[in-house]
């Protein structure tokens, strides 16, 4: 059997992709809002010092989950407040 047809071996496919730009793109308004909420939640949970020291990757899965849960609660409260202000009579 020829070497290129050995079972279990995949031949590397050479696809040329365009070179990636070294410039980072600007974050969208939604991404900025998510980051703001994430930082707010980390501060509220007392995890901000750890994030500053180790970065977001230094958090455990449980800590990340707590931040995500709090972000969800904050978003829900903001939506509820916005809906209430729309339904309240204007003076």
N, C-alpha and C positions, 0 to 999 in steps of 0.2 A: 504494500500500500504506500503511495507517495506520501512524503512528509506533510504536505499541505492538506491531506485528507485524513489525518489522524483523528479518530473519534475523541470528542471532548475538548478539542483544541479549536479555538476560533481564530480565524485570520484577522489581523488588525486591518480595519478599513481606514483608508486615508481619505478623509473628506477635508477639503480646505475650507476653513471658516474665515470670515473677514476678521482682521485684527481688532481686538477690543480697544476702545478708546481709554486713555489713561485718565480722562476727566470724569469726575463723578457728576451724575445728573442732579439737578435740584429736586429736593423732596416735594411731593405734592402737598396741598393743604391737609388732606386726610392723613397722610403720613406724619405731618407735623403735629396734628391733633392727637394721633395715637401715641406719639412719643411724649407729648405733654401729659397725657393721662397716665402713661406708664411711669414717668418720673414722679408724678403726684402720688400714685399708688405705692411706689417703692418708698417714698418719704413717709407716707402714712403708716406703713408697716414696719418702719425702722430699718429698712434694707438699703437705703440710699448710700450709706457709708461703704457698705460692702460692694455696691455697684461701682462707686467711684474708685475703690481700691483695686477691684478685680475685673471690672467690666460686667456686662450682662451675662456673659458666658460663665462667670464665676458663681452664678446662682444655682441652687439645686432645683430639681424638677418641682419639688413641693413649693419652694419659694416663688418660682416662676408662675406656678398655678395660682398661688395666693394673689399675686399681682394681677394676673389675668382676670381672676374672679372679681377683684375690687374694681378693675377697669370696667367690667361689665355692669356692676352695680352703679358706678358713677355715671356711665352712659345712660342707663335706664332712668336714673334720677333727673338727669339733664333733659331727657326727652319728655318726662312727665311734667317737669316745670315749664317747659316750652308749650306743651299742650294746655296746661292750666292757664298760662298767661294769654294764650290765644282765645280761650273760652271766657275769660273774665271780662266784665263790661269796662269800657274805657271811660274815664271821667271827663 
